[in-house]
Amino acid sequence: MVNKIKINPAGISTILLSRGTGIGMIIILCVLGIRAPLFFDLANIMTVLKQGSVLTMIALGLTAVLIGGGFDMGAGALVQLTCNLSAGLIIAGTSAALALTTGVAVGLCVGLINGFLVIVVKIPTFVATLGTMFVMQGVTSWYNGGKALTIKVIPGFAMLGQGRIAIIPVIFLIVIAVCIILNYFFKHTRTGIRMYATGENPAAAKLKGLNTKKYLLLSYLLSGLILGFTGVLQCSYNYGASAITSGMDFLIQALSAAYLGSTFSRTGELSVIGTVISGMFIAALSNALIINGTSNQQISGVLGVILILSILLTVIKKREIGQVTIF
C-alpha cells in the first residue's frame, strides 16, 4: 500500500514567508548569471561587493532611524553633502582625519536637527526630513558650485574606498564591521532593545515607562553618524564628489534594501543583517542586469518594483501579528 504524501498549504505558506526572500534572491541571480556567465567571475563578484558597499551603508543608516520609529527622506542628500565637504577639505590640503571627523560631525548635527524638528517642534517626520533634504541639496550645490570635486590620490584616504586586503575590498570589510557592531547594539544592549521597542510600538513602550522621545532622538543621531561617515567613504570611493544630485536615487535603493531586509524576519522586523544582505543583492542585481544589457532607466523601474514588493511583504507579515504601520 502506497502512503499518500499530504501537502500542508499552511506549512508551504510559512516557508515562503520566512525563507522566500532568500530563495527568490538566489533564483534571480542564478538565472541572470546563467544568461551572462561573466557575472560569476571572481573579479566581478569583488566589484559587486565594492559597488554595493556605499548603498549598503546608506541602508544601514536608514535602518537605524527606522528601528527607532523615525524616517529620513534626506538620507541620500546627507551622504552627498558630507561627500562634497570631504572632497573640498582634501582639495584644500587638510588631513584625511579632519575630513573624516567633519563628515561624522555634520552627520550628527543633521541628525540632531531632524530629531529636534520631529520631537520638539512636532513636525511630521516625512515633512521635517523632506525640508532638511532640500536644505542639504541647496548647501551642496552652493558648496561645489555645480562642479564635480576631484581629489588626488592620498594613500591613507584612498584605502577606505579603493583599498583591498588580499582580494577583498576594504570598504566591504568596513560594512561588515559596522553590521556586526549595529547588530550587537540592537540585539544585545538595553538601549538598542529599547529603541526597537519604541519603533515597533510607541504606545506600548510609553506604557512600560520608556522615554520614547529619547530613543527616537538617539535613532536620528545614530543614523546621522552612519550617513555622515558614509559620505566620507563615498568620497574616497569616487576620488571626489559628483555635482549630479543623486540623493533620491540613494534613498530609493536604501529603502528597498531596508524593507527587503525586513522580509527575512517572520514578523517583518527590521534587521541589520537583512539590510546588508539586501543591499548587496540590489547591487548584484543591478550589475547582473547591466551585464545582460538592461538600461539604467529600466533598472530604476526594477528597483521601484522591489521597493513595492518588499513593503507589501512587510505589511503582510505585520498584519499577521496585528501591526500594519510602516511609517
Secondary structure, DSSP 8 states (H G I E B T S, - for coil): --------HHHHHHHHHHHHHHHHHHHHHHHHHHH-GGGG-HHHHHHHHHHHHHHHHHHHHHHHHHHTT---TTHHHHHHHHHHHHHHHHHTT--HHHHHHHHHHHHHHHHHHHHIIIIIS---HHHHHHHHHHHHHHHHHHHHTTS-EE----HHHHHHHH-EETTEEHHHHHHHHHHHHHHHHHHHSHHHHHHHHHHH-HHHHHHTT--HHHHHHHHHHHHHHHHHHHHHHHHHHHTEE-SS--HHHHHHHHHHHHHHHHTTSTT----HHHHHHHHHHHHHHHHHHHHTT--HHHHHHHHHHHHHHHHHHHHHHHHHTT-----
